[in-house]
Amino acid sequence: MRLTGKKILTKLKLKETGHTKLLREIDQLISDLEDNDFHSFEELRSLRPDADRVHHEGFYFFNINIHRTLILVEIEANGEATIVWAENLQEYERIFKNNKAVIEKWLKNHGWVN
Protein backbone atom coordinates (compact mmCIF):
# COMPACT_ATOMS: atom_id res chain seq x y z
CA MET A 1 0.00 0.00 0.00
CA ARG A 2 1.23 3.50 -0.81
CA LEU A 3 1.35 5.68 2.33
CA THR A 4 1.25 9.48 2.20
CA GLY A 5 1.17 12.07 4.94
CA LYS A 6 4.09 10.56 6.86
CA LYS A 7 5.21 14.11 7.64
CA ILE A 8 2.53 14.17 10.36
CA LEU A 9 4.11 11.12 11.98
CA THR A 10 7.60 12.58 11.58
CA LYS A 11 6.49 15.67 13.52
CA LEU A 12 4.98 13.46 16.23
CA LYS A 13 8.16 11.40 16.45
CA LEU A 14 10.28 14.55 16.82
CA LYS A 15 7.95 15.76 19.57
CA GLU A 16 8.18 12.41 21.40
CA THR A 17 11.88 11.66 20.82
CA GLY A 18 12.43 10.17 24.29
CA HIS A 19 9.65 7.57 24.03
CA THR A 20 11.45 4.77 22.17
CA LYS A 21 8.55 2.29 22.50
CA LEU A 22 6.17 4.79 20.91
CA LEU A 23 8.64 5.48 18.10
CA ARG A 24 8.93 1.73 17.42
CA GLU A 25 5.14 1.37 17.39
CA ILE A 26 4.78 4.24 14.93
CA ASP A 27 7.39 2.64 12.68
CA GLN A 28 5.52 -0.66 12.97
CA LEU A 29 2.25 0.99 11.93
CA ILE A 30 3.99 2.54 8.92
CA SER A 31 5.44 -0.85 8.00
CA ASP A 32 2.08 -2.61 8.44
CA LEU A 33 0.35 -0.10 6.18
CA GLU A 34 3.06 -0.03 3.51
CA ASP A 35 3.58 -3.80 3.39
CA ASN A 36 -0.08 -4.82 3.10
CA ASP A 37 -3.16 -4.21 0.98
CA PHE A 38 -6.33 -4.40 3.01
CA HIS A 39 -9.51 -5.38 1.18
CA SER A 40 -11.77 -5.40 4.22
CA PHE A 41 -11.98 -4.08 7.74
CA GLU A 42 -11.63 -7.65 8.98
CA GLU A 43 -8.27 -8.02 7.20
CA LEU A 44 -7.09 -4.76 8.75
CA ARG A 45 -8.27 -5.79 12.23
CA SER A 46 -6.56 -9.18 11.97
CA LEU A 47 -3.21 -7.42 11.58
CA ARG A 48 -3.98 -4.28 13.60
CA PRO A 49 -6.45 -5.01 16.42
CA ASP A 50 -6.03 -1.38 17.53
CA ALA A 51 -7.84 -0.15 14.39
CA ASP A 52 -11.27 1.42 14.82
CA ARG A 53 -13.38 2.43 11.82
CA VAL A 54 -14.67 5.94 12.53
CA HIS A 55 -16.20 6.82 9.16
CA HIS A 56 -17.74 4.72 6.40
CA GLU A 57 -15.52 6.36 3.74
CA GLY A 58 -12.43 4.54 5.00
CA PHE A 59 -11.21 6.50 8.02
CA TYR A 60 -9.65 4.63 10.92
CA PHE A 61 -8.11 5.56 14.23
CA PHE A 62 -5.15 3.49 15.40
CA ASN A 63 -4.70 3.56 19.17
CA ILE A 64 -1.03 3.22 20.12
CA ASN A 65 -1.63 2.26 23.76
CA ILE A 66 2.03 2.41 24.76
CA HIS A 67 1.77 6.19 24.87
CA ARG A 68 -1.98 6.67 24.41
CA THR A 69 -1.44 8.15 20.98
CA LEU A 70 -4.11 8.12 18.28
CA ILE A 71 -3.43 8.23 14.57
CA LEU A 72 -6.20 8.90 12.03
CA VAL A 73 -5.64 7.23 8.66
CA GLU A 74 -7.70 7.18 5.48
CA ILE A 75 -7.44 3.85 3.66
CA GLU A 76 -8.74 3.81 0.11
CA ALA A 77 -9.76 0.85 -2.01
CA ASN A 78 -7.16 1.81 -4.64
CA GLY A 79 -4.30 0.78 -2.33
CA GLU A 80 -3.46 4.20 -0.92
CA ALA A 81 -3.43 5.28 2.71
CA THR A 82 -3.02 8.79 4.05
CA ILE A 83 -2.08 9.87 7.54
CA VAL A 84 -4.65 12.54 8.39
CA TRP A 85 -4.00 13.38 12.05
CA ALA A 86 -1.86 12.17 14.97
CA GLU A 87 -1.70 13.32 18.56
CA ASN A 88 -2.04 12.18 22.16
CA LEU A 89 -5.25 11.04 23.84
CA GLN A 90 -5.87 14.39 25.51
CA GLU A 91 -5.86 16.20 22.17
CA TYR A 92 -8.08 13.49 20.66
CA GLU A 93 -10.63 13.96 23.44
CA ARG A 94 -10.43 17.76 23.19
CA ILE A 95 -10.90 17.82 19.41
CA PHE A 96 -13.04 14.76 18.69
CA LYS A 97 -14.74 14.30 22.08
CA ASN A 98 -14.64 10.52 21.48
CA ASN A 99 -17.70 10.94 19.26
CA LYS A 100 -18.09 9.73 15.67
CA ALA A 101 -20.43 12.61 14.78
CA VAL A 102 -17.77 15.10 15.88
CA ILE A 103 -15.15 13.15 13.91
CA GLU A 104 -17.34 13.33 10.79
CA LYS A 105 -17.85 17.07 11.27
CA TRP A 106 -14.08 17.56 11.64
CA LEU A 107 -13.46 15.52 8.47
CA LYS A 108 -16.01 17.67 6.59
CA ASN A 109 -14.56 20.92 7.92
CA HIS A 110 -11.07 19.88 6.81
CA GLY A 111 -12.18 18.78 3.32
CA TRP A 112 -11.71 15.04 3.78
CA VAL A 113 -15.37 14.13 3.16
CA ASN A 114 -18.40 15.88 1.67
N, C-alpha and C positions, 0 to 999 in steps of 0.2 A: 504494500500500500504506500502511496506517495503521501508524505506528511509535510504540511506547510504550517507556518505560524510558530515554528520552534523558537523564534526570538522571545516570545512570551515566557517560555520555559527557561531560556538562557537568563533573562532578567530575574526570574524567581530563584534560579540556582545561584546567581551572584549575590542576591539578597540573603540567601540562607547558606552561605559558604561553609559555615562550621558544622552543619548537620549532614554528615557523610551518609548516613542511612537514607535520608530523604533524597540526597543527590543520586544515590544508587537506584532508588525506586523510580525517580523521574527518568533516569536513563533506561531502566527496564521498561517503563511504559512506552517510551519512544521506540525501543527495540520491538516490543510486542506489536505496536501499530505498524511499523515499517516492514516487519517480516511476515505479516499475515494479511490476508484478504478475508474480511468478515462478510458473510452473505446473510446472516441472521443475528438477531440479538442473542439467541441461544449460543451460537458459536462464539460471540464476543464474551459472554458471561462464562463460558467454559474455560477460557483462557484468563479472563480478567473478572473475577467474582466481585470486584469493587466497582464495576460499571453499573450505572443507574440511568436508564433512559428517561430523559426529562422533557423531551418534545418529540412528537411523531415524525418530524422531518429529519431525524437522525442526529439529535443532540444528546450527548451523554456526559454525565459527571463521573469522574474517577476520583475515588476517595483514598488518598494516600494516608492511611491511618498512622503511620510512623510519626508523622508530624502534623496530622490533622489538616492536610492540604487538599484542596479540591481543584480539579482541572476539568474545564469544560471543553469538549471536543465535538466537532461535527464530523460524522462519518457518512460519506456519500456512497451510493451504489456503484459509482464509476471507479471505485478503488482509491479515492482521495480522502484524506482526513485533514482537518484543520484545527489547530489549537486556537480556541476562541478566548479563553479566560483562565487564569490560574492565580490562586491566592490562598490564604489560610482560612480556617473555619470561621473565625470571627468576621472577616470581610464577607465571606459567603453569606453568613446569617444577616449581616447588615444590609447587603445589597439584594439578596434573593429571598430572604426571610424564610428559607426552607419551604418554599411554596411554588409549585409548578406554574400557577397563573402569573406570579411575579416574574418567574424565569421567562415565560413566553413574552410578557410585556417588555422585559429587558432585551430579549432577542429582536423583537419588532423595533424597538427604539434605536437599536444599534445596526439595523439593516440586515440582520441575518435571516429573518423570515418576514413574510407579508402579513 
